[in-house]
Amino acid sequence: MKDIKLSLVAIGTLSMLSCLNANTLSEALTTGKVSGELKSQFYQKESSDSKTVNILTNGLNLSYVTGDFNGLTAGVTFQTASVLSEDLDENPNAYDADQNVGGSVLSQAYIQYKIDNTTVKAGRQYLATPLIASSGSRIFKESFEAATVTNTDIKDTSISLMYVKKYQGRTDGNENAPSFDKLGDGVFSIYATNKSVKNLSLAAQYVSAKNLVSNNTKDVSIYYLNGEYDFTAFKLGAQYYGSDDNGAANNDGNAYAIKASTKISDLSLAASYSDVSKSGGVDAWHLGNGADYIYTWSWYEGSRYSADMKATKLEVGYNFTDTLSANIMHISWKTGTSETTRETDYMVDYKVTKDLSLRLLHGQFDNAANKYRSRIYVSYKF
């Protein structure tokens, strides 16, 4: 049986519908919506051995989504980027994995059909779930080639089935635009959320990946549970991660995390703690860099899933106005065989206009590969 590319199925289905009912489909196409984003991202860091590098990359995203045609819609997203300036003399490969990139890629090309409370979507698409998720923190947003079915027949409940075939990362590692690469023999997932109990939010996800070579893993199963209860004055949350990869990468382990948070007028406060089993880590962070939902995540040195890792996180945020806010988080983590690593992140967001926004992000480190890492984001959406 020939390998069928989901993105080609999406485009082919749209062409077939055009032949069946050109006039109606023509109206759907002309009532479609175009959106986009112009962005610039400046990155700089200094390593622990005092090597400083920086890079400025510009990007453009263009998206088009058709109007509704008897429950059927289609969409495409085109991404392009180029490096405007760089200073990489002290570490030429410092940003090869993310920002040192030029080129273009068609990141979304999908067909979507909605009937009653069921939505079916096939093709290249962005995904956002705890264990499979696109990260948009770099100049190229990650994407997947997948088929998804989501149903909301049960009150206050959403159930999604996913089959993911390919993944588009941030670059190809050689300063070129990323491409869609196979995820082994495919990834199957079921994801469910429920809010039927007042003030209680529940989420669960299961992933089964076959012949996945990332992290030296062949077959892997991953489990995720999350519960959060809103007591009005404060919120309490609890998480569980588990994975089984037959010992291929010492990731037959479990992780637990708890979080307490509150909001007092414009001030927000939060404290989190996570603990990973000594016997093995959790294989929960390579199906998209956006899949880092553990409470003790940080902006730069993410991944709190290594065996015997314990982490704490303190966070404070303040909204000065409707357009200006700031956030500080301090994270520390260690294993039984390593010294404590610390990261303190400072973030300021400023919305200049409805469409233009600025973000300043700076991280300071102790006992890490870098002394500091900084980013400046400029985004104009239209």
N, C-alpha and C positions, 0 to 999 in steps of 0.2 A: 504494500500500500504506500502510495507516494506521500511524502511529508507535505502537509498543507499549511501554508503560512497564514496565520490568522489575519494579518493586516491585508493580505491580498484577497482573502475572503470578504473582508469589509468593503474594499473598493469594488470587487466584482459584484457583490450584492447590490450596491448603489447603482451600478451600470445597468443591471438587469431590471431594477425597478424603473429606471428611466425609460426603458423600452416599453414596459407594460403600461405606464401611465404618465407620459411626458408632461402633459399640461398641469396636472396636480403636483407632480414632483417639481416642476419648474417654479410653481408658486412657493413650495417649501424652500427651495434653494434661494429664491430672491428675498425671502423674509428671514433668512439666516442672519446670524450675528458674527461680526468680526471683532476680535479683541486682541490686545497685545501688550508688550512691556519692553521698554528700553531700559537697560541697566548697565551700571558700571560697578565693578568690585575691585577694591584695592586691598591686597593682602601683604602683611609684613611679619617677619618673625626673627628672633635671635636664638640660636641654639645654645646649649649649655657650654659649648666650647667657643662662644662669642662669634659665630658666623651669622651675619645679618643678610637677609635677602628680602626682596619685595617684588611685586608684580601687579600691574593694572590691566584688567581684562574687561572688554565691553561685550554686551550681548543684546540680542533681539529675539523676542518670542512673538509669533503671529499665530492666532487660532481662529478657526471658523467652525461654527456649529449651525447646521441647517435648521429650518423651522420644522415643526412636528408634521409628519405625514402619516396619519392613521396610527399613531403611537411609535412611528419609526423616525429616528434622527441619526445623523452621522456627523462626525467631527474630525478635524485634523489640527495638529499643532506642529509648526516648523520652528526649530531653534537654530540660531547661528551665533558665533562668537569669534573674537579675534583679540590678540594681545596688543595693547597700545604701547606699553612700556614695561621694562623689566630691569632689575639689577640682581642677577643670579650668579655673579662671578665667584662668590665664596661657596656656593652649593648649586651647581647648574641644574640638578634634577629635583630641586626642593618642591616644585609644584607640578611635576609631571603627572601626578595622579589626579589633579583636579583643575588648577587654574591656568596652567601653561598649555593652552589649547586654542586651535583655530579650525574653523570649518563649520559644517551644517549637518543637521540630522532631522528627519521627519519623526518626531517623538510620539505623536498620536495620529492614528488613522483607524477609526473604529466605526462600527455600526451598533446602534442601541435601539432596542425595542421594548416598549412598556405596555403591558396589558394588565388592567386591574391593579393588583398590588405586587406584581412581579416585573422585574426589569432584567433584561438579558443584554449583555454588552460583549462584543468580540472585536479583537484587533489590538493595536498598540494603544496603551492607555496608562495614565497615572493611577497608582494604587496607594491607599492610605489605611493600613491595618497594623496592629501591633507587631506582627511577625513578617509581613511583606509590605514594604512601603517605599515610595519614591522620596528622595531627599531633594529639596530645592535650595539648599544653602550654598551651592556652587553655581558657576555661570551656566552650566548645563544641568537641567533638572533630570533626574533619573526616570526611566520609564520601563514598562514591561509589555511583552506580547502575551495576551491572556484572554481567557473567556470567563466571564463571571455571570452568576445568576443570583439575584437578591430578591427575597420575598418578605413582605410585612403583613401577611394575613393575620398573624397572631397579634393581638393588641399590645402595644408598647414593646414589640419585639421585632428585631431584624435578623434574618438568617441569610448568609451569603455562602455560595459555593464558588470556588475558584480553581481554575487550572492555568498555571503559568508556564509558558514554554521558553521564553527568552527574556533577557535583561539588558537594558541599555544603561551603562554607567556614566561617568563624568568625562572621561577621555579614553583614548585607546592606549595611553601610556607612552606614546611617541609624539606628543604635541598635536595630534589630530583629533577630529571630532569622534565621539564614541559611536559604536555600532551595536546592533542587537546580537547578543551571543546566547547560545543555548545554555539552559540550566539543566545540565545532565539529561536525564530521560523525562524531565518534567516535574513540576511541583503541584501537588493537590492540597487544597486547604478548605476548611469550613470555619466560618467566623460568625459569632452570634452576639447580639447585645440585647439587654432587657431592662426596662424601667417600669415594670408593672407595680412594684412596691414604692410607695411615695418616699421620695428623698433618697432612694437606693438605686445606684447604677451598677449593672453587672456586665461583664464582657468575658468572652472565652474564645480561644482560637486553637486549632490543631493544624499542623503542617506535616505533610509527608513528602520528602524529596528523594528521588531515586538517582543514583549514580552522580551525585553532586560532588564535584571535585574541589570546590572551595574549602579551605581549611583542612585539606587532606581527608575529607569526608566522602564516603561513597553513598550510603543510604542513611538518612537521618529523619527522626521524628521529633517534633518540637511541640510543646504544650504551653498555653498561656491562660491565666485566670486573673481577673481584676475586679475588685469590688470597692465602691466608694459610697459612704453614707454622709448626707448633709444634715448636720445637727442645727443648722441655721447660724449659730454663733461660730461654728467651726466645722471642718470636714475631716473625716478619717478615711484613709484608703489602705488597701492591702493587695499585694501582688504575689503571684506564683509563676515561676518559669521552670520548665523541665525539658530535658532532651535526651535522646538515645541515639548514638551513632556507632554502636558496637565497639566502642573503645578506640576508634580510628584516630581521634584527636583529643582524647581524654576529656570528652564532653558528655559523658553519661552522668550528668549531675542535676542538681536542683538549685533554685535561687528563690529567696523570699525577700520582700520589701514592704515597708510600711511608711505612711506619710500622714502628717497632720498639718492642716493649713487653715488660715483664717483671713478675713478681710475686714478692716476697720476703716470705714470711709474710703479714702484713696490709698490707704496703706495696706499692703498684702504681706503676710508672713507665712513661711513654711519650713518644716523640718522633716528629713527623710533618712531612712536607714535601710541598707540591703546586706544580705549575707548569702554567700554561695557555699555549697557543700564542699567538704575537704576532698571527697573521693573523686570529684570531677567537676568541670565547668559546665556551662550551658551554651549550646550551639544556637544562639538566638540573634545573631547580628550580621548576617551576610546575605540576606534576601532584600537588598536595598538598604542604603545607609540611613534611611528614614525610620527603619524598624529598630529604634532604640528608645523604647517606652519605659524602661525601668526608672523608678523614681529618682535614683541618684545619678542620672545622666548629667553630663556637663557639655559645654559648647565645643570644647576642643578635644580633650582626652576622654572620649566616650568609652563604651564597652565595659560594664561592670560585671562581666560574666565569667571571669577566670576562676579556676578552682581555689577554694579557701579564701576568697576575697571578701573583705568587709569594707563597707563604705558608708559615710555620713554626708549629709548635705543640708546646709542652712541657706535660706533664701529670703530676701526682702525686696519689695518693689513699691514704687510710689508713682501715682499719676498726678503730675503737677498741673496739667490742663488737659483738655480733650485732645490736644495735639502733641503733648510732650510727656514722656514717661521715662523712668529709669529702673534698672533692676541690678541687684548684686547677688551673686551666689558663691558660696564657698564649699568646696567638695574635698574630702580627704579619703584615701583608700589604701589598703595594704593587704598582702597575703601573709601566710605564716613564714614564708621564706624571703620576703622583701620588706624594705623600710617604707614608711608612710610617704605617699606622694600627695601633694596638695595643689589645688587649682582654685584661683579666685577670678571670677568673671564679672566684668562691668559692662553693662549695656545701656545705651541711650537711644530711644526712638523718637523721631520728630517728623510729624506729618506737615509738610510745608503747605500743600494744598490737598484737595480731594484725591488728586492723582499722583502727586509727587511726594516721595517719602525718603527719609535718611535714617540710617542706622550705624551707630558706632559700637564696635564690640572689641573688648580688650581682655586678655587673659594673662595672669601672672602665675608662675609655676615654681614649685619647690620639689627637688628630687625628681626631675623629669628631663626629657630630651631637649626641651626648650626653656629659656628664661622667660620669654613672653611671646605671645602671638596676638596680632591685631588685624581687624578687618573694618573697612568702611563700605557700606552698601548705599548706592543711590538707585532709586527705582522710579520710573514714570510709567504708569499703566493707563491704557486708553481702550 
